[in-house]
């Protein structure tokens, strides 16, 4: 994902809930990043800008204002109460919709979530049906889908390829027309 964001060189990039020592750390090597999280973040890292907001609404980010947005290994936690967020069985769906809502026309969206046969491990995470992302973001075009299966990156996958697996990591690159 970092490579794709680097190649697209957006004027602004907003991330929702991804780990600072993961995708954000990679992105900060070549660009500034606005990080949105429900938890307060104290950081003096150059190029890291923090916005505190609930991912299920993203009220602090105007609709249609973001040319490039991401969320990697975060959506599956929303609504389970693990990180101080309220219990909400649909928290992950609300957050996915809110994330799509902030992306500007022509903007890019990068989503990484556990996919396979749907399961909820309460207060930990969910494994999502790989079609959920596309179903909830119907007004986006799928640019690319990759899956990490058993530690191997499969760059030319399709969401249906992982629907019957117990676990894979689905990596979606979407574009709003």
C-alpha positions in Angstrom: 0.0 0.0 0.0 2.8 2.4 0.8 4.2 1.8 -2.6 0.9 2.6 -4.3 0.5 5.8 -2.2 4.0 6.8 -3.1 3.3 6.2 -6.8 0.1 8.3 -6.7 1.8 11.1 -4.8 -1.4 12.7 -3.4 -1.4 16.3 -2.1 -2.9 15.0 1.1 -3.2 11.6 2.8 -5.4 10.7 5.8 -5.2 7.4 7.6 -7.8 6.0 10.0 -6.6 3.8 12.8 -3.5 2.1 11.2 -0.5 1.4 13.4 2.1 4.1 13.6 4.8 1.5 13.5 3.3 -0.1 10.4 1.9 1.7 7.4 2.2 5.1 8.9 5.9 4.7 9.6 6.5 3.7 6.0 4.5 6.6 4.7 6.3 9.1 6.9 9.5 8.3 5.0 8.2 10.2 2.0 5.2 12.3 3.0 3.2 14.0 5.7 0.2 12.0 7.1 -2.9 13.0 9.0 -3.7 10.2 11.4 -7.3 9.9 12.7 -7.9 7.8 15.9 -10.4 7.7 18.7 -7.5 7.4 21.2 -5.4 10.5 21.9 -2.0 10.5 20.3 0.9 12.5 21.7 3.7 12.6 19.1 6.5 14.9 18.1 7.3 12.9 14.9 7.8 15.3 12.1 5.1 15.1 9.4 2.6 13.3 11.6 -0.5 15.3 12.2 -3.2 13.9 14.6 -7.0 14.3 14.5 -9.0 12.8 17.3 -12.3 11.4 15.9 -14.6 8.4 16.1 -14.0 6.3 13.0 -17.7 5.4 12.7 -18.5 9.0 11.9 -15.2 10.8 11.1 -17.0 14.0 12.0 -13.7 15.8 12.2 -13.0 15.3 8.5 -15.2 17.0 5.9 -17.1 14.7 3.5 -15.4 14.5 0.0 -12.3 16.4 1.1 -9.6 13.8 1.1 -7.7 12.8 -2.1 -6.1 9.8 -0.5 -7.1 7.7 2.5 -6.2 4.5 4.1 -7.1 2.1 7.0 -5.0 -1.0 7.5 -5.9 -3.6 10.2 -8.2 -1.2 12.0 -11.7 -1.6 10.7 -12.0 -5.1 12.1 -11.7 -3.7 15.6 -14.3 -0.9 15.5 -17.4 -1.5 17.6 -15.8 -4.2 19.8 -14.8 -1.9 22.7 -11.2 -2.9 22.8 -9.8 0.5 22.2 -12.2 2.7 24.1 -14.8 2.8 21.4 -18.5 2.0 22.3 -19.8 -1.5 21.6 -21.6 -1.5 18.2 -22.1 -4.7 16.2 -22.1 -2.6 13.0 -19.1 -0.4 14.0 -16.9 -1.9 11.2 -19.6 -1.2 8.6 -20.2 2.4 9.8 -16.5 3.1 9.8 -16.1 1.7 6.3 -18.9 3.9 5.1 -17.5 6.9 6.9 -14.1 6.3 5.4 -15.6 6.1 1.9 -17.5 9.3 2.6 -14.4 11.4 3.2 -12.8 10.5 -0.1 -13.0 13.2 -2.8 -14.2 12.5 -6.3 -11.2 10.9 -8.2 -9.7 10.0 -4.8 -7.9 6.8 -3.8 -8.8 4.6 -0.9 -6.6 1.8 0.5 -8.1 -0.7 2.9 -6.5 -3.7 4.6 -8.6 -6.1 6.7 -8.7 -9.8 7.7 -10.9 -11.6 5.2 -12.3 -15.1 4.8 -15.2 -16.9 6.5 -16.8 -14.3 8.7 -16.1 -14.6 12.4 -16.3 -12.2 15.4 -13.7 -12.8 18.1 -15.4 -10.5 20.7 -13.2 -7.7 22.0 -10.4 -8.6 19.6 -11.3 -8.5 15.9 -13.5 -9.7 13.1 -12.7 -11.7 10.0 -14.8 -10.1 7.3 -16.4 -11.5 4.2 -14.1 -10.3 1.5 -17.1 -9.0 -0.5 -18.2 -6.6 2.3 -15.8 -3.9 1.4 -17.0 -3.8 -2.2 -20.7 -4.1 -1.2 -20.5 -1.1 1.2 -18.4 1.0 -1.2 -20.4 0.5 -4.4 -19.7 3.9 -5.6 -15.9 3.1 -5.8 -14.1 1.2 -8.5 -11.8 -1.7 -7.5 -8.4 -0.8 -8.9 -6.6 -3.8 -7.4 -7.0 -6.5 -4.8 -4.2 -8.5 -3.2 -4.3 -11.2 -0.5 -1.8 -12.3 2.0 -2.3 -16.0 2.5 -0.1 -18.0 4.8 2.4 -15.1 4.8 2.6 -14.9 1.0 1.5 -11.9 -1.0 -0.8 -12.8 -3.9 -1.0 -9.6 -5.9 -3.4 -10.8 -8.6 -6.2 -12.1 -6.4 -9.9 -11.5 -6.3 -12.1 -11.2 -3.2 -13.9 -14.3 -4.2 -10.6 -16.3 -4.1 -10.4 -15.9 -0.3 -14.1 -16.1 0.6 -13.9 -19.7 1.9 -10.5 -19.5 3.7 -10.4 -19.3 7.5 -8.1 -16.3 7.3 -6.3 -14.1 4.8 -5.4 -10.4 4.7 -7.3 -8.6 2.0 -5.7 -5.5 0.6 -8.0 -3.3 -1.5 -7.1 -0.3 -3.7 -10.2 1.6 -4.6 -10.9 4.8 -6.5 -13.9 7.1 -6.4 -14.9 8.1 -9.9 
